[in-house]
Amino acid sequence: MGKNLVFEGRCWKFGNDVPTDAITPTDALLRGPQAIRENVLRSLNPDFPKQVRPGDIICAGRNFGCSSGRAMAPKALIAVGVSVVVAEFFSRTFYRNGYEVGLPVLELPGVHDVAADGDRLRVDLEKGLVENLTNNRKLAASPPREFLMEMLRAGGIIPLVKSGKFRGVGTRNDPPS
């Protein structure tokens, strides 16, 4: 369980209220994995599915991943190489689904104001720190709970359970929410 939880990459900036239907359009879901990759976030930024590269970072406003509880949305972001999503606030379902499938997500109030599309960002998930390497601005929040970090290090909830190290929420001084 030694997955590196520090990420550096190009920022793709999105606004508030990004629904899972925009992340993974229904018609693409029906056509299979390649169609999903070709259409991820295309309705909000047509260049995104063509130009996103492994290690890139999404920065968003409030309520990222709202609308349906489509678990395919965080999986699609992983499939196109997104390393981490940082947002002012996530839909609770997207937040949970992200960790369960191994997509790092970090809630950080004010982050939307410190990054621009194309900036180079570094995100240290364990410290809850986002650094904009383009404009030298930094912002910190509380890091995710240790249980969530363990889930990410394992690659998601299923690999964590299979590892035999899963002990449930509330372990290791991690109060239930």
C-alpha positions in Angstrom: 0.0 0.0 0.0 2.6 2.6 -1.1 0.7 4.5 -3.7 2.1 8.0 -4.2 -0.6 10.5 -3.3 1.2 13.6 -4.7 0.2 14.6 -8.2 1.5 17.1 -10.6 -0.1 18.0 -13.9 -2.0 20.4 -16.2 -5.1 22.0 -14.8 -8.4 21.5 -16.5 -10.8 24.0 -15.0 -14.5 23.5 -14.8 -17.2 25.5 -13.0 -20.0 24.8 -10.6 -22.7 22.1 -10.8 -20.9 19.7 -13.2 -23.3 16.8 -13.5 -22.2 13.2 -13.9 -24.3 13.2 -17.1 -21.8 15.7 -18.5 -18.8 13.7 -17.3 -20.2 10.5 -18.9 -23.0 11.2 -21.4 -25.7 8.5 -21.5 -25.3 7.9 -25.2 -21.6 7.2 -24.8 -22.3 4.8 -21.9 -24.5 2.7 -24.2 -21.7 2.5 -26.9 -18.9 1.2 -24.7 -15.5 2.1 -23.2 -14.0 3.8 -26.3 -17.1 6.0 -26.7 -16.9 6.9 -23.0 -13.3 8.0 -23.3 -14.0 10.0 -26.5 -16.9 11.9 -24.8 -15.7 12.5 -21.2 -16.7 16.1 -20.3 -17.0 16.9 -24.1 -20.2 18.9 -23.7 -18.4 21.3 -21.3 -15.1 21.4 -23.1 -14.8 19.8 -26.5 -11.0 19.8 -26.3 -10.9 17.8 -23.0 -11.3 14.2 -24.4 -8.9 15.0 -27.2 -6.2 16.7 -25.2 -6.3 15.3 -21.7 -3.1 13.4 -20.8 -2.2 11.0 -18.0 -1.5 12.9 -14.8 -3.7 15.9 -15.6 -5.8 17.4 -12.8 -9.3 18.7 -12.8 -10.1 21.8 -10.7 -13.8 22.6 -10.3 -16.2 24.8 -8.3 -19.0 23.7 -6.1 -21.1 20.5 -6.5 -18.9 18.6 -8.9 -20.5 15.2 -9.8 -24.0 16.2 -9.1 -27.2 14.8 -10.6 -27.3 11.0 -11.0 -25.2 8.7 -8.8 -23.5 7.2 -11.9 -20.4 5.4 -10.6 -19.1 5.3 -14.2 -18.2 9.0 -14.0 -15.1 8.7 -11.7 -14.1 5.5 -13.6 -14.2 7.4 -16.9 -11.9 10.1 -15.4 -9.5 7.4 -14.4 -9.7 5.9 -17.9 -8.6 9.1 -19.6 -5.7 9.6 -17.1 -7.0 12.2 -14.7 -4.8 11.8 -11.6 -6.9 13.8 -9.1 -10.0 16.0 -8.9 -9.9 19.1 -6.7 -13.2 21.0 -6.1 -14.7 23.5 -3.8 -17.3 20.8 -3.0 -18.4 17.5 -4.4 -21.7 15.8 -4.6 -21.6 13.3 -1.7 -22.2 10.4 -4.1 -19.5 11.3 -6.5 -17.1 11.9 -3.5 -17.8 8.4 -2.2 -17.7 6.8 -5.7 -14.3 8.5 -6.4 -12.6 6.9 -3.4 -14.4 3.5 -3.9 -13.0 3.2 -7.4 -9.5 4.7 -6.6 -9.9 8.2 -7.9 -8.4 10.7 -5.6 -10.6 13.7 -4.8 -10.0 16.6 -2.5 -12.4 19.2 -1.3 -10.7 22.6 -1.0 -12.7 25.8 -0.5 -11.2 28.6 -2.6 -9.4 26.3 -5.0 -11.4 27.5 -8.0 -10.0 31.0 -7.5 -6.3 30.0 -7.4 -6.2 28.0 -10.7 -6.7 28.7 -14.4 -7.2 26.3 -17.2 -3.7 25.2 -18.4 -1.9 26.1 -15.1 0.5 23.5 -13.7 -0.7 22.2 -10.3 0.7 20.0 -7.6 -1.7 18.3 -5.2 -0.4 16.6 -2.1 -3.5 14.7 -1.0 -2.0 13.5 2.3 -1.3 17.2 3.4 -4.5 18.6 1.8 -2.3 21.0 -0.2 -2.7 22.4 -3.7 0.1 24.5 -5.2 -0.3 26.4 -8.4 3.2 26.1 -9.9 2.3 28.7 -12.6 1.3 31.6 -10.3 2.9 30.4 -7.0 -0.3 30.4 -5.1 -1.0 27.7 -2.4 -4.1 26.6 -0.6 -4.5 24.0 2.1 -7.5 22.1 3.6 -7.9 19.2 5.9 -6.6 16.1 4.2 -9.0 13.2 3.6 -9.6 10.8 6.5 -7.1 8.0 6.9 -9.7 5.4 6.0 -10.1 7.1 2.6 -6.4 7.3 2.1 -6.0 3.6 2.8 -8.7 2.9 0.2 -6.8 5.0 -2.4 -3.4 3.4 -1.6 -5.1 0.0 -2.2 -6.6 1.2 -5.5 -10.2 1.3 -4.3 -12.6 -0.4 -1.9 -12.6 -3.8 -3.7 -8.7 -4.1 -3.6 -8.7 -2.9 0.0 -11.2 -5.6 1.1 -9.3 -8.3 -0.9 -6.1 -7.3 0.8 -7.5 -8.3 4.2 -6.5 -4.9 5.6 -10.1 -3.5 5.6 -11.4 -3.0 9.1 -14.2 -0.7 8.4 -14.9 3.0 9.1 -13.9 4.1 12.6 -10.6 2.4 12.8 -7.2 4.0 13.5 -8.6 7.0 15.2 -10.9 7.7 12.3 -14.3 8.8 13.6 -17.3 7.8 11.6 -19.0 10.6 9.7 
